Amino acid sequence: MTRIHPLLALLALAFTSRSLAAQVATPAAIGPITAIKAGRLIDPETGTVSTNQIILVQNGRFTGVGANIAIPKDAQVIDLSALTVLPGLVDAHNHLALTYKEVPERNSYYITTILDDTPLRAIQAVSNGIQMLSAGFTIVRDMGNNGKYADIALRKGIEQGWVPGPTIIPSGLIIAGMGGQFSPNPEMAFDRKIVYPEYLEADTPDEIIKAVRQNALVGARVIKICVDCKLWGYSTDEIKLVISEAAKAGLKVEGHVQSVAGAHRAVDAGIWSIAHDNGMNDTIHKIMAQKHIFRAGTETPISLVGHTTEARFKQTVVLLRNAWENKVPLTFSTDADYYVPGKTRGEVAIEFVETWKAAGIPTGDILRAMTTTGYDVSETTKTRGPIKVGLFADLIAVPGNPLQSIDALRDVKFVLKNGLVFKRDGVMTPAAFFNGGPVNGVNAR
């Protein structure tokens, strides 16, 4: 055994103590302090309202929340005393880089993917992201159909500080069996005369593994698969393979499902979340509740004329109500990937509350789906979403009380994102978000 002279040991201890003392004494980077006066502050998780709260923000994070917090003398004060303050909203299923229209493509997104190249769609994504943020959506899960990774480019652009926008949880290309959701002709499918980069076709175990790894490599934050877009679909074991491979990269899996049989395979495999309600029924809902599988039902309201039918809307309402009664983890999800004349993308998204109202879902539970459960499915709860000390400072404010009327969310007057004011008095003020170069580190969540 090697022995150390007692004097050397004492000197080493003294040196270590001085080093530790220096680390403690070194002050952290200090930035400007913002103090927000909140007339009413909603905690969606508990459904409670606190009055006359002070929220302190520094270096992009919440540093204090409470009624008896002293406002530092050098703080910038934002007075929201007349408003209701709450955490930002989440759209758990959107497609920001896809905007199909009546003219010229007759609302066929298949045609849109041919007409609009990826760079153009990336620009659309920036605009749609700004529109979503203005409507109060501070987190968006962007679930494919974004050309060749425009969703991941958007995430990086927002995180690096080039443009304002929600926190993006992108899936990259949708992984699917041959053809994806399309039915290409032989020239397209085999000769690639017209390229359609919407899907990663993966039919064998090796192809599935490679597809997952490709999306993870370029920056996906969630993996999306087509469970049953074609009659052959993915088997339970193939879905389990996707889940296990995604887990190696720390990612969860969402499944696009359009049949009861496909939903059974997805829930049997233990998928993280299921998109759309086509494969839903009471039995599936009970299994989802038991396994805590998130439901991104994309419940289109009848008020968005031309995007659903009366019969389909009634079915959607019944299924949403059944999911709520079965205590399925419900997310607010829209699948909003189209243009509605006279509405921004954010206004299209918020219109989906009409379906929830028609289903008789209590306002507190609607708000919880739009916030708390949205953070859970996005896996941001420990970094952003709730208004808690230490988390990234995102919040919104409205004149009314969403716990009394969910329609209060249609009038977002104030938006704070990463501690910066994006919208004030109902007017977007995004100047602070535009920079001559990247200002933030990548891979923030």
C-alpha positions as CSV (number, residue, x, y, z in Angstrom):
1,M,0.0,0.0,0.0
2,T,1.3,3.5,-0.9
3,R,1.5,5.8,2.1
4,I,1.3,9.6,1.9
5,H,3.3,11.7,4.3
6,P,0.9,13.5,6.8
7,L,2.2,16.9,5.8
8,L,1.5,16.3,2.1
9,A,-2.0,15.1,3.0
10,L,-2.6,18.3,5.0
11,L,-1.3,20.5,2.1
12,A,-3.6,18.6,-0.4
13,L,-6.6,19.1,1.9
14,A,-5.9,22.8,2.2
15,F,-5.5,23.2,-1.5
16,T,-8.8,21.4,-2.1
17,S,-10.6,23.5,0.4
18,R,-9.4,26.7,-1.1
19,S,-10.5,25.4,-4.6
20,L,-14.0,24.6,-3.3
21,A,-14.2,27.9,-1.5
22,A,-13.3,29.7,-4.8
23,Q,-16.0,27.8,-6.7
24,V,-18.7,28.7,-4.2
25,A,-17.5,32.3,-4.1
26,T,-17.6,32.7,-7.8
27,P,-20.9,34.4,-8.6
28,A,-23.2,33.0,-11.3
29,A,-23.8,35.0,-14.4
30,I,-26.2,37.8,-13.5
31,G,-28.8,39.0,-16.0
32,P,-31.6,41.5,-16.0
33,I,-34.6,40.7,-13.7
34,T,-38.2,40.8,-14.9
35,A,-41.0,40.9,-12.3
36,I,-44.4,40.0,-13.5
37,K,-47.5,41.0,-11.5
38,A,-50.2,38.4,-12.0
39,G,-53.7,39.3,-11.0
40,R,-54.7,35.6,-11.2
41,L,-52.3,32.7,-11.6
42,I,-53.7,29.4,-12.7
43,D,-52.1,26.0,-11.8
44,P,-53.7,23.7,-14.5
45,E,-52.5,20.6,-12.8
46,T,-54.6,21.3,-9.6
47,G,-57.2,23.5,-11.2
48,T,-56.6,26.2,-8.6
49,V,-56.2,30.0,-8.9
50,S,-53.9,32.2,-6.8
51,T,-54.4,35.9,-6.7
52,N,-51.9,38.8,-6.7
53,Q,-48.8,36.8,-7.4
54,I,-45.3,37.9,-8.2
55,I,-43.3,36.0,-10.8
56,L,-39.6,36.7,-11.1
57,V,-37.6,35.8,-14.2
58,Q,-33.9,35.9,-14.8
59,N,-31.6,34.4,-17.4
60,G,-34.6,32.9,-19.2
61,R,-35.9,31.0,-16.1
62,F,-38.3,31.4,-13.3
63,T,-36.5,32.4,-10.1
64,G,-39.5,33.2,-7.9
65,V,-43.2,32.6,-7.7
66,G,-45.5,33.7,-4.9
67,A,-47.6,36.3,-3.2
68,N,-45.0,37.7,-0.8
69,I,-42.0,38.1,-3.0
70,A,-40.2,41.4,-2.9
71,I,-39.6,43.0,-6.3
72,P,-35.9,43.9,-6.8
73,K,-35.5,47.7,-7.2
74,D,-33.7,47.2,-10.6
75,A,-36.3,44.8,-12.0
76,Q,-38.3,45.5,-15.2
77,V,-41.9,45.3,-14.0
78,I,-44.7,43.9,-16.2
79,D,-48.1,44.6,-14.8
80,L,-50.6,41.8,-15.7
81,S,-52.7,42.5,-12.6
82,A,-55.9,42.7,-14.8
83,L,-55.2,39.4,-16.5
84,T,-55.1,35.7,-15.8
85,V,-51.7,34.2,-16.1
86,L,-51.1,30.5,-16.9
87,P,-48.5,28.2,-18.4
88,G,-48.2,28.0,-22.2
89,L,-50.4,25.7,-24.3
90,V,-49.3,22.5,-26.1
91,D,-50.5,21.2,-29.4
92,A,-49.4,17.5,-29.2
93,H,-49.8,16.8,-32.9
94,N,-49.3,19.4,-35.6
95,H,-47.5,19.8,-39.0
96,L,-46.0,23.2,-39.2
97,A,-44.2,22.7,-42.5
98,L,-47.3,21.5,-44.4
99,T,-50.1,23.9,-45.5
100,Y,-52.5,22.4,-48.1
101,K,-55.2,24.6,-49.5
102,E,-58.3,24.6,-51.6
103,V,-56.4,26.4,-54.4
104,P,-54.4,25.1,-56.2
105,E,-54.4,21.6,-54.7
106,R,-58.0,21.1,-53.7
107,N,-57.0,20.3,-50.1
108,S,-54.9,17.3,-51.1
109,Y,-51.7,17.3,-49.1
110,Y,-50.3,14.6,-51.5
111,I,-50.3,17.3,-54.2
112,T,-48.8,19.9,-51.8
113,T,-45.8,17.7,-51.1
114,I,-45.1,17.6,-54.9
115,L,-45.7,21.4,-55.4
116,D,-43.9,22.7,-52.3
117,D,-40.1,22.0,-51.9
118,T,-38.6,21.6,-48.5
119,P,-36.9,25.0,-48.3
120,L,-40.3,26.7,-49.0
121,R,-42.0,24.5,-46.4
122,A,-39.3,25.4,-43.9
123,I,-40.3,29.0,-44.4
124,Q,-43.9,28.1,-44.0
125,A,-43.0,26.3,-40.8
126,V,-41.3,29.5,-39.4
127,S,-44.5,31.5,-40.1
128,N,-46.8,28.9,-38.8
129,G,-44.7,28.5,-35.6
130,I,-44.9,32.3,-35.0
131,Q,-48.7,32.1,-35.5
132,M,-48.9,29.2,-33.0
133,L,-46.8,31.1,-30.4
134,S,-49.0,34.2,-30.8
135,A,-52.0,32.0,-30.0
136,G,-50.4,30.9,-26.8
137,F,-48.9,27.5,-27.9
138,T,-45.4,27.5,-26.4
139,I,-44.8,23.8,-27.2
140,V,-45.7,21.9,-30.4
141,R,-45.1,18.3,-31.2
142,D,-44.4,18.4,-34.9
143,M,-45.3,14.9,-36.1
144,G,-43.9,14.4,-39.6
145,N,-45.1,15.5,-43.1
146,N,-42.5,18.2,-43.1
147,G,-40.6,17.5,-46.3
148,K,-37.0,16.5,-45.8
149,Y,-36.6,17.4,-42.1
150,A,-37.9,21.0,-42.2
151,D,-39.3,20.3,-38.7
152,I,-35.9,19.6,-37.3
153,A,-34.5,22.7,-39.1
154,L,-37.2,24.7,-37.4
155,R,-36.4,23.3,-34.0
156,K,-32.7,24.2,-34.4
157,G,-33.5,27.7,-35.7
158,I,-35.7,28.5,-32.7
159,E,-33.3,27.0,-30.2
160,Q,-30.4,28.9,-31.6
161,G,-32.3,32.1,-31.5
162,W,-32.7,32.9,-35.2
163,V,-36.5,33.2,-35.0
164,P,-39.2,33.1,-32.4
165,G,-41.4,30.1,-32.1
166,P,-42.7,27.3,-29.8
167,T,-40.5,24.6,-28.4
168,I,-40.6,22.0,-31.2
169,I,-40.7,18.3,-30.5
170,P,-40.0,17.0,-34.0
171,S,-40.4,13.5,-35.3
172,G,-38.5,13.8,-38.6
173,L,-39.7,11.6,-41.4
174,I,-42.6,9.3,-40.6
175,I,-41.4,5.6,-40.6
176,A,-43.8,3.4,-42.6
177,G,-44.1,0.3,-44.8
178,M,-43.8,0.7,-48.5
179,G,-45.8,3.7,-49.8
180,G,-46.4,5.3,-46.4
181,Q,-49.7,7.0,-46.5
182,F,-49.5,7.5,-50.2
183,S,-50.5,5.2,-53.1
184,P,-47.8,6.0,-55.6
185,N,-47.8,4.9,-59.2
186,P,-45.1,2.5,-60.3
187,E,-42.9,5.2,-61.7
188,M,-43.0,7.1,-58.4
189,A,-42.7,4.0,-56.2
190,F,-39.9,2.1,-58.0
191,D,-38.2,4.4,-60.5
192,R,-38.4,7.5,-58.3
193,K,-39.3,9.7,-61.2
194,I,-41.0,12.1,-58.7
195,V,-39.4,12.1,-55.3
196,Y,-41.7,12.3,-52.2
197,P,-39.6,12.7,-49.1
198,E,-42.5,12.4,-46.6
199,Y,-41.7,8.9,-45.4
200,L,-38.9,6.6,-44.5
201,E,-40.0,3.3,-46.0
202,A,-38.9,0.4,-43.7
203,D,-40.3,-3.1,-44.2
204,T,-37.7,-5.4,-42.7
205,P,-36.2,-5.4,-39.2
206,D,-32.9,-4.0,-40.5
207,E,-34.7,-1.3,-42.4
208,I,-36.8,-0.4,-39.3
209,I,-33.7,-0.1,-37.1
210,K,-31.9,2.0,-39.7
211,A,-34.9,4.3,-40.1
212,V,-35.1,5.0,-36.4
213,R,-31.4,5.6,-36.2
214,Q,-31.5,8.0,-39.2
215,N,-34.2,10.2,-37.5
216,A,-32.4,10.1,-34.2
217,L,-29.1,11.0,-35.9
218,V,-30.4,14.2,-37.4
219,G,-32.2,15.4,-34.3
220,A,-35.7,13.9,-33.9
221,R,-37.1,14.2,-30.4
222,V,-39.8,11.6,-30.9
223,I,-40.3,8.8,-33.4
224,K,-43.5,8.4,-35.5
225,I,-44.6,5.3,-37.3
226,C,-47.5,4.4,-39.5
227,V,-48.9,1.4,-37.7
228,D,-51.5,0.5,-40.3
229,C,-51.4,2.9,-43.3
230,K,-51.4,-0.1,-45.6
231,L,-53.2,-3.4,-45.2
232,W,-49.9,-5.2,-44.2
233,G,-49.0,-2.6,-41.5
234,Y,-46.6,-3.3,-38.7
235,S,-47.0,-6.3,-36.4
236,T,-46.8,-6.1,-32.6
237,D,-43.3,-7.4,-32.7
238,E,-42.2,-4.9,-35.3
239,I,-43.7,-2.0,-33.2
240,K,-41.8,-3.4,-30.2
241,L,-38.6,-3.3,-32.3
242,V,-39.2,0.4,-33.1
243,I,-39.9,1.1,-29.4
244,S,-36.7,-0.7,-28.2
245,E,-34.5,0.9,-30.9
246,A,-35.9,4.4,-30.2
247,A,-35.3,3.8,-26.5
248,K,-31.6,3.4,-27.1
249,A,-31.6,7.1,-28.3
250,G,-33.9,8.2,-25.4
251,L,-36.9,8.6,-27.6
252,K,-40.5,7.6,-27.4
253,V,-42.8,6.4,-30.2
254,E,-46.1,7.7,-31.5
255,G,-48.2,5.6,-33.8
256,H,-50.5,6.8,-36.6
257,V,-53.4,4.4,-36.3
258,Q,-56.5,4.1,-38.5
259,S,-58.0,0.8,-37.6
260,V,-59.0,-1.1,-34.4
261,A,-56.7,-4.0,-35.3
262,G,-53.8,-1.5,-35.7
263,A,-54.7,0.1,-32.3
264,H,-54.6,-3.3,-30.7
265,R,-51.2,-4.0,-32.0
266,A,-49.9,-0.6,-30.9
267,V,-51.2,-0.9,-27.3
268,D,-50.1,-4.5,-27.0
269,A,-46.6,-3.3,-28.0
270,G,-46.7,-0.6,-25.3
271,I,-46.5,2.4,-27.6
272,W,-46.1,5.9,-26.0
273,S,-48.9,7.7,-27.8
274,I,-51.5,7.0,-30.5
275,A,-52.5,9.6,-33.1
276,H,-56.0,10.0,-34.4
277,D,-59.2,8.3,-33.1
278,N,-60.0,6.1,-36.1
279,G,-58.9,2.9,-34.3
280,M,-60.4,3.9,-30.9
281,N,-63.2,2.1,-29.0
282,D,-64.1,1.4,-25.4
283,T,-61.9,-1.6,-25.2
284,I,-58.8,0.2,-26.6
285,H,-59.5,3.2,-24.3
286,K,-59.5,0.9,-21.2
287,I,-56.2,-0.6,-22.2
288,M,-54.7,2.9,-22.9
289,A,-55.8,4.1,-19.5
290,Q,-54.3,1.0,-17.8
291,K,-51.0,1.3,-19.6
292,H,-51.0,5.2,-19.5
293,I,-50.8,5.5,-23.3
294,F,-51.4,9.1,-24.4
295,R,-54.2,9.8,-26.8
296,A,-53.6,12.4,-29.5
297,G,-57.0,12.2,-31.1
298,T,-56.8,15.2,-33.4
299,E,-60.5,15.9,-32.9
300,T,-61.5,18.1,-35.9
301,P,-64.5,20.4,-35.1
302,I,-67.4,20.7,-37.4
303,S,-66.9,24.5,-37.4
304,L,-63.8,24.0,-39.7
305,V,-66.0,23.6,-42.7
306,G,-64.8,21.1,-45.3
307,H,-62.4,19.2,-42.9
308,T,-64.9,16.8,-41.4
309,T,-68.5,15.7,-41.9
310,E,-71.4,15.9,-39.5
311,A,-71.4,12.1,-39.1
312,R,-67.6,12.0,-38.5
313,F,-67.8,14.8,-36.0
314,K,-70.5,13.1,-34.0
315,Q,-68.4,9.9,-33.9
316,T,-65.4,12.0,-32.8
317,V,-67.4,13.6,-30.0
318,V,-68.6,10.2,-28.7
319,L,-65.1,8.7,-28.8
320,L,-63.5,11.7,-27.0
321,R,-66.2,11.5,-24.3
322,N,-65.6,7.7,-23.9
323,A,-61.8,8.3,-23.6
324,W,-62.4,10.9,-20.9
325,E,-64.8,8.6,-19.0
326,N,-62.2,5.9,-19.2
327,K,-59.5,8.2,-17.8
328,V,-57.2,7.9,-20.8
329,P,-54.3,10.5,-20.7
330,L,-55.8,13.1,-23.1
331,T,-53.7,15.5,-25.0
332,F,-54.9,18.5,-27.0
333,S,-53.9,17.7,-30.6
334,T,-55.1,19.1,-33.9
335,D,-53.4,17.7,-36.9
336,A,-53.7,21.2,-38.2
337,D,-51.9,21.1,-41.5
338,Y,-54.2,23.2,-43.8
339,Y,-55.1,26.8,-44.5
340,V,-58.5,28.2,-43.4
341,P,-59.2,31.6,-45.0
342,G,-59.3,34.3,-42.4
343,K,-57.6,32.3,-39.7
344,T,-53.9,32.0,-38.6
345,R,-52.5,28.5,-37.9
346,G,-52.9,29.3,-34.2
347,E,-56.5,30.3,-34.6
348,V,-57.2,27.1,-36.5
349,A,-55.6,25.1,-33.6
350,I,-57.6,26.8,-30.8
351,E,-60.8,26.1,-32.7
352,F,-60.4,22.5,-31.7
353,V,-61.8,23.4,-28.2
354,E,-65.2,23.3,-29.9
355,T,-65.0,19.5,-30.1
356,W,-64.0,19.2,-26.4
357,K,-66.9,21.4,-25.5
358,A,-69.3,19.3,-27.5
359,A,-68.1,16.2,-25.7
360,G,-68.9,17.8,-22.4
361,I,-65.4,17.7,-21.1
362,P,-65.1,19.9,-18.0
363,T,-63.1,23.1,-18.6
364,G,-60.5,22.1,-16.0
365,D,-59.8,18.8,-17.8
366,I,-59.6,20.6,-21.2
367,L,-57.0,23.0,-19.8
368,R,-55.1,20.1,-18.2
369,A,-55.0,18.4,-21.6
370,M,-53.7,21.6,-23.2
371,T,-51.0,22.1,-20.6
372,T,-50.0,19.5,-18.0
373,T,-50.6,16.3,-20.1
374,G,-49.1,18.1,-23.0
375,Y,-45.9,18.6,-21.1
376,D,-46.0,14.9,-20.0
377,V,-46.3,13.6,-23.6
378,S,-43.6,16.0,-24.8
379,E,-41.4,15.0,-21.9
380,T,-40.6,18.6,-20.9
381,T,-42.2,18.6,-17.4
382,K,-38.8,18.9,-15.7
383,T,-37.5,21.6,-18.0
384,R,-40.4,23.8,-19.2
385,G,-44.1,24.1,-19.1
386,P,-45.2,24.5,-15.4
387,I,-44.6,27.9,-13.9
388,K,-42.0,26.7,-11.3
389,V,-38.7,28.0,-10.1
390,G,-35.8,26.7,-12.1
391,L,-37.8,25.9,-15.3
392,F,-37.6,27.9,-18.5
393,A,-39.8,30.9,-18.3
394,D,-42.8,30.4,-20.6
395,L,-46.3,31.8,-19.8
396,I,-49.3,33.4,-21.3
397,A,-52.0,35.8,-20.1
398,V,-55.7,36.3,-21.1
399,P,-58.4,38.6,-19.9
400,G,-60.9,35.9,-18.8
401,N,-60.6,32.8,-16.7
402,P,-60.1,29.6,-18.8
403,L,-61.3,27.5,-15.8
404,Q,-64.7,29.1,-16.2
405,S,-64.8,29.4,-20.0
406,I,-62.2,27.6,-22.1
407,D,-62.9,30.2,-24.8
408,A,-60.9,32.7,-22.8
409,L,-57.9,31.1,-24.5
410,R,-59.0,32.6,-27.8
411,D,-57.8,36.0,-26.7
412,V,-54.2,35.7,-25.7
413,K,-52.9,39.2,-24.8
414,F,-49.4,38.3,-23.5
415,V,-46.8,35.6,-24.3
416,L,-43.5,35.1,-22.6
417,K,-41.1,32.6,-24.2
418,N,-37.7,31.7,-22.6
419,G,-38.1,34.8,-20.5
420,L,-38.5,37.2,-23.5
421,V,-41.7,39.1,-24.2
422,F,-43.1,37.9,-27.5
423,K,-46.5,39.4,-27.3
424,R,-47.8,42.3,-25.1
425,D,-51.2,44.0,-25.1
426,G,-52.3,41.7,-27.9
427,V,-49.5,42.8,-30.2
428,M,-46.5,40.7,-31.2
429,T,-43.2,42.3,-30.3
430,P,-40.7,39.8,-31.6
431,A,-37.7,42.1,-32.1
432,A,-35.8,40.5,-29.1
433,F,-35.9,37.1,-30.8
434,F,-34.1,38.2,-34.0
435,N,-30.3,38.1,-33.9
436,G,-27.4,38.4,-36.3
437,G,-26.2,35.0,-35.3
438,P,-27.0,32.1,-32.9
439,V,-27.3,33.2,-29.3
440,N,-28.4,30.0,-27.6
441,G,-26.8,26.6,-27.4
442,V,-28.5,23.8,-29.3
443,N,-30.2,20.8,-27.8
444,A,-32.0,22.9,-25.1
445,R,-35.4,21.5,-24.1
